[in-house]
Structures are given as C-alpha cells and as structure tokens.
C-alpha cells in the first residue's frame, strides 16, 4: 500500500514538473497571456467587514506568500520573455503579489472575483476575455487574479501562486500551459 502511494506521488510530481517546463517554454517565446492566481494568503474567504479600499479588512499575503511572490518574479525574469504589462484585481493580496513579483501593476476591476449578479458577472468576464483577445504585444501579459475568476474564465482551478497560460477560445479561455510555484 505504502509503495503504491509513493509511486503515485512520484508520478504526480514528474507530471507537474513536465507541465511547468512546457509552460516556461511557452513564456520564453513571449506574446502569451498568463492568469496568475495571487500568492499564498491564509483563510478561505474575506471577513464580513471586507472593504476593497482597506487592506486591514481583507485576507492578505502570509510571509510565505510574500516569499512566493518574490520567487515568481525572479523566475519570470530569468526564464520568460519580458513581461510587457501586468494587470491586477483591486484586492490587496493581488496587488501585493504583482508588486513583489513584477514591481508594479495597473488595477483592472474585472479581475476581481466574479460578481454575484449574473449581468454584472457577464460584463466583468467579457472585459477580461476582450483584454486577452486584444493582446498583441511581443512580451507576456500577466493578469493577477483569484481562483473564482480563473475558474470562471477557463473552467479549471489554480493553486495559490500558479500561473495558467491561456489563449482565446470560443466562450472561455483555453489553457495552453501551467507553471506551479511551490
């Protein structure tokens, strides 16, 4: 039993390593869009007193999350084509991930977690889809966002600090590759 579990874990790590290397190969070429889930932030939901303008009312990066964000930036600088532009949701944990990894970013409210109202949600996700479809730079575009946003755009989850390389699809984004930052 233990041996079977050990073999399964080794196989899983090998698959993740190959997926990560394939993701870097895409980013070396530039001209790609990356959905980056914010780095590690403890908890599962923001407090009831949440205010998008006040970091003290939000889940924020842990020390490990701050280290992870710095690692993301160092690896992007060493292994990918230049990052041409960074957009981030207005939440403090995404802003801080972007700042620590890339130096700066522009706020882009459609990257906030999807709205509960169906019409507002559709407008929000359509704005992100337009941004991806319209991107034509020579470097990479990084969109720092949340699990719920990545799931709504791709139909797939992402770990904290995971980069999901995407391309335009019909009604959702296609996942082209992934990079896992432990």
C-alpha positions in Angstrom: 0.0 0.0 0.0 2.7 2.5 1.0 4.7 1.6 -2.1 1.7 2.2 -4.3 1.1 5.7 -2.8 4.8 6.5 -3.1 4.9 5.6 -6.8 1.7 7.6 -7.4 3.2 10.7 -5.7 6.4 10.4 -7.7 4.4 10.1 -10.9 2.4 13.2 -10.0 5.5 15.2 -9.3 7.0 14.2 -12.6 3.9 15.2 -14.5 3.8 18.6 -12.7 7.5 19.2 -13.5 6.9 18.4 -17.2 3.9 20.7 -17.2 5.9 23.5 -15.6 8.7 23.1 -18.1 6.3 23.2 -21.0 4.8 26.4 -19.5 8.2 28.1 -19.4 8.8 27.1 -23.0 5.7 29.0 -24.0 6.6 32.1 -22.0 10.2 32.2 -23.4 8.6 32.9 -26.8 6.6 35.9 -25.5 3.2 37.0 -26.8 1.3 35.0 -24.2 -1.3 35.9 -21.6 -0.9 34.5 -18.1 -3.6 34.3 -15.5 -1.7 34.3 -12.2 -3.5 33.4 -9.0 -2.3 35.5 -6.1 0.4 34.1 -3.8 -0.4 32.3 -0.6 -2.9 34.1 1.7 -4.3 32.3 4.8 -8.0 31.7 5.1 -10.7 30.8 2.6 -12.9 34.0 2.4 -12.6 37.7 3.2 -14.1 38.8 6.5 -17.7 40.2 6.7 -16.1 43.7 7.2 -14.4 43.5 3.8 -13.6 46.8 2.1 -11.7 46.7 -1.2 -10.1 50.1 -0.2 -8.7 48.8 3.2 -6.2 46.0 3.3 -6.8 45.6 7.0 -10.3 44.2 6.2 -9.0 41.6 3.7 -7.1 38.3 3.5 -3.5 39.3 2.9 -0.4 37.5 1.8 1.4 35.5 4.5 5.2 35.7 4.9 5.4 32.5 2.8 3.1 34.2 0.2 5.4 37.2 0.0 8.4 34.9 -0.5 6.4 33.0 -3.1 5.6 36.3 -5.0 9.3 37.3 -5.0 10.2 33.8 -6.3 7.6 34.2 -9.1 9.1 37.5 -10.1 12.7 36.1 -10.1 11.7 33.1 -12.2 9.8 35.2 -14.7 12.8 37.5 -15.0 15.2 34.5 -15.5 13.1 32.1 -17.6 10.5 34.1 -19.6 10.4 36.8 -22.3 9.9 40.2 -20.8 6.6 40.9 -19.0 5.2 43.7 -21.1 2.2 44.6 -18.9 0.8 43.5 -15.5 -2.9 44.0 -14.6 -4.3 43.1 -11.2 -7.6 42.9 -9.4 -8.1 45.7 -6.8 -7.7 43.3 -3.8 -4.6 43.9 -1.7 -3.3 40.3 -2.0 -3.3 40.5 -5.8 -1.8 44.0 -5.8 1.0 42.9 -3.4 1.7 39.7 -5.4 2.1 41.9 -8.5 4.2 44.5 -6.8 6.6 41.9 -5.2 6.8 39.8 -8.4 6.9 42.4 -11.1 7.5 45.8 -9.4 4.2 47.4 -10.4 0.8 46.7 -12.0 -2.3 48.5 -13.2 -5.6 47.9 -11.4 -8.2 46.2 -13.6 -11.5 45.8 -11.7 -12.8 43.0 -14.0 -10.1 40.7 -12.4 -11.9 41.0 -9.0 -13.8 37.8 -8.0 -16.9 37.5 -10.3 -19.9 39.5 -9.2 -23.0 37.7 -7.8 -25.3 39.5 -10.2 -25.4 37.5 -13.4 -25.4 40.6 -15.8 -22.5 42.2 -13.9 -20.6 38.9 -13.9 -21.0 38.5 -17.6 -19.8 42.1 -18.3 -16.9 41.6 -15.9 -15.8 38.3 -17.6 -16.4 39.7 -21.1 -14.0 42.6 -20.2 -11.2 40.1 -19.3 -11.9 38.0 -22.4 -11.6 41.2 -24.6 -8.3 42.0 -22.9 -6.9 38.6 -23.7 -8.3 38.5 -27.3 -7.0 42.0 -28.0 -3.5 41.5 -26.6 -0.8 41.7 -29.3 2.4 42.6 -27.5 5.8 41.0 -28.0 6.3 40.2 -24.3 3.9 38.5 -22.0 0.8 39.9 -20.4 0.2 38.9 -16.8 -3.2 39.2 -15.1 -3.1 38.7 -11.3 -6.4 37.5 -10.1 -8.3 35.0 -7.9 -9.4 31.3 -8.0 -13.0 32.1 -8.8 -12.0 34.3 -11.8 -9.7 31.7 -13.2 -12.3 29.0 -12.8 -15.0 31.2 -14.5 -12.7 32.0 -17.4 -11.2 28.6 -18.0 -13.4 26.1 -16.2 -10.3 24.9 -14.3 -8.9 25.7 -10.9 -5.5 27.0 -10.0 -3.4 26.8 -6.8 -2.2 29.9 -5.0 0.7 31.4 -7.0 0.0 29.2 -10.0 0.4 30.6 -13.5 -2.1 29.5 -16.1 -1.1 30.4 -19.7 -4.2 30.9 -21.8 -5.3 31.6 -25.3 -8.7 32.8 -26.6 -11.4 30.2 -27.0 -15.0 30.5 -28.1 -16.7 31.3 -24.9 -13.9 30.5 -22.4 -10.2 30.8 -22.4 -8.2 27.7 -23.4 -5.4 26.6 -21.0 -2.2 26.2 -23.0 0.1 25.5 -20.1 0.8 25.9 -16.4 3.6 26.8 -14.1 3.5 25.8 -10.4 5.5 27.8 -7.9 5.9 25.9 -4.6 
